[in-house]
Amino acid sequence: MKPIFKTDIALVLLGIASLISGVFTHFSNHFLSQAICHYTTWAHLIINIGLLTTIAVHIKQHWGWFKGLVKHPSFVKKMAFFITLSFIAVSLSGIFVLLFCNKPNTHAGLTHFYLGLLFSLLVIIHLISRWKIFAKGIGLMKK
């Protein structure tokens, strides 16, 4: 299996873990104890450090493709552009929440939550549109 598909598998697994831990952190803040919220926040942070690292590898693997985003626009490339913008927004908002918002129920935290949901939706659409290539690359379908 090519390294690019190993990175893709890691992105899918870490992305699912990030989405689950983020949603669970959000709801634990509303309905569960502060201690559970604290632990789910740490889990979300650790998962997303791994996700950020894997995304950096993914971007490096596709760097030539990313450079062509502006030169040859298409729906697929526009989708990648919006995924990139939402990734930057959710990452920066997460760093902001981590550094400056030490208490629960902040507007910054809620903004990060909604940006995370938007990012997740765009990534799911991207994965669905690329499913055949991904499935062939990891050996789920015959080539």
C-alpha positions as CSV (number, residue, x, y, z in Angstrom):
1,M,0.0,0.0,0.0
2,K,1.3,3.4,-0.9
3,P,2.2,5.8,1.9
4,I,-0.4,8.3,0.8
5,F,-3.2,5.8,1.5
6,K,-1.7,5.0,4.9
7,T,-1.9,8.7,5.6
8,D,-5.5,8.7,4.4
9,I,-6.4,5.8,6.7
10,A,-4.9,7.7,9.6
11,L,-6.8,10.8,8.6
12,V,-10.1,8.9,8.6
13,L,-9.5,7.2,11.9
14,L,-8.2,10.4,13.7
15,G,-11.0,12.5,12.1
16,I,-13.7,10.1,13.4
17,A,-12.0,10.2,16.8
18,S,-11.8,14.0,16.7
19,L,-15.5,14.4,15.8
20,I,-16.6,11.9,18.5
21,S,-14.4,13.4,21.2
22,G,-15.4,17.0,20.2
23,V,-19.1,16.3,20.3
24,F,-18.8,14.3,23.5
25,T,-16.8,17.1,25.1
26,H,-19.5,19.6,24.0
27,F,-22.3,17.5,25.5
28,S,-20.4,16.5,28.6
29,N,-20.0,20.2,29.4
30,H,-23.8,20.5,29.3
31,F,-25.0,17.2,30.9
32,L,-22.1,15.5,32.7
33,S,-19.7,16.4,35.5
34,Q,-16.9,18.9,35.1
35,A,-14.4,16.1,35.7
36,I,-15.7,14.1,32.7
37,C,-15.6,17.3,30.6
38,H,-12.0,17.9,31.6
39,Y,-10.9,14.4,30.6
40,T,-12.8,14.5,27.3
41,T,-11.2,17.8,26.5
42,W,-7.8,16.4,27.1
43,A,-8.6,13.4,24.9
44,H,-9.9,15.7,22.2
45,L,-6.7,17.8,22.4
46,I,-4.4,14.7,22.2
47,I,-6.3,13.3,19.3
48,N,-6.2,16.6,17.4
49,I,-2.4,17.0,17.9
50,G,-2.2,13.6,16.1
51,L,-4.7,14.8,13.5
52,L,-2.8,18.1,12.9
53,T,0.4,16.2,12.4
54,T,-1.2,13.8,10.0
55,I,-2.9,16.7,8.1
56,A,0.6,18.3,7.7
57,V,1.9,15.0,6.2
58,H,-1.2,14.9,3.9
59,I,-0.7,18.4,2.7
60,K,3.0,17.7,2.0
61,Q,2.1,14.6,0.0
62,H,-0.4,16.7,-2.1
63,W,1.6,19.9,-2.2
64,G,1.8,20.0,-6.0
65,W,-2.0,19.5,-6.2
66,F,-2.6,22.3,-3.6
67,K,-0.4,24.7,-5.7
68,G,-2.7,24.1,-8.6
69,L,-5.9,25.1,-6.7
70,V,-5.8,28.6,-8.1
71,K,-4.6,27.8,-11.6
72,H,-7.2,25.2,-12.6
73,P,-10.5,25.8,-10.6
74,S,-13.1,23.1,-10.5
75,F,-15.8,21.9,-8.0
76,V,-13.4,19.3,-6.5
77,K,-10.7,21.9,-6.1
78,K,-13.1,24.5,-4.7
79,M,-14.3,21.8,-2.2
80,A,-10.6,21.3,-1.2
81,F,-10.2,25.1,-0.9
82,F,-13.2,25.3,1.4
83,I,-12.0,22.3,3.4
84,T,-8.6,24.1,3.8
85,L,-10.3,27.3,4.9
86,S,-12.5,25.6,7.4
87,F,-9.5,23.6,8.7
88,I,-7.6,26.8,9.3
89,A,-10.6,28.4,11.0
90,V,-11.3,25.4,13.3
91,S,-7.6,25.0,14.1
92,L,-7.2,28.7,15.0
93,S,-10.4,28.8,17.0
94,G,-9.3,25.6,18.9
95,I,-5.9,27.2,19.7
96,F,-7.7,30.4,20.8
97,V,-10.0,28.4,23.1
98,L,-7.1,26.4,24.5
99,L,-5.0,29.5,25.2
100,F,-7.5,32.1,26.3
101,C,-10.8,30.5,27.4
102,N,-10.2,28.5,30.7
103,K,-13.9,28.2,31.6
104,P,-16.7,26.3,29.9
105,N,-19.6,27.8,28.0
106,T,-17.8,30.5,26.1
107,H,-18.8,32.0,22.8
108,A,-15.3,31.0,21.5
109,G,-15.9,27.4,22.5
110,L,-19.3,27.4,20.8
111,T,-17.8,28.9,17.7
112,H,-15.1,26.2,17.6
113,F,-17.8,23.5,18.0
114,Y,-19.8,24.8,15.0
115,L,-16.7,25.3,12.9
116,G,-15.7,21.7,13.8
117,L,-19.1,20.5,12.6
118,L,-18.8,22.4,9.4
119,F,-15.3,21.1,8.8
120,S,-16.5,17.5,9.5
121,L,-19.4,17.9,7.0
122,L,-17.0,19.2,4.3
123,V,-14.5,16.3,4.9
124,I,-17.3,13.7,4.8
125,I,-18.5,15.1,1.4
126,H,-14.9,15.0,0.2
127,L,-14.4,11.4,1.4
128,I,-17.6,10.3,-0.3
129,S,-16.6,12.0,-3.6
130,R,-13.2,10.3,-3.4
131,W,-14.4,6.9,-2.0
132,K,-13.7,4.7,-5.0
133,I,-10.1,5.9,-5.2
134,F,-9.6,5.5,-1.4
135,A,-11.2,2.1,-1.4
136,K,-9.0,0.8,-4.3
137,G,-5.9,2.3,-2.7
138,I,-6.4,0.6,0.6
139,G,-7.4,-2.7,-1.0
140,L,-11.2,-2.7,-0.2
141,M,-12.0,-2.9,-3.9
142,K,-10.3,-4.6,-6.9
143,K,-8.2,-2.4,-9.0
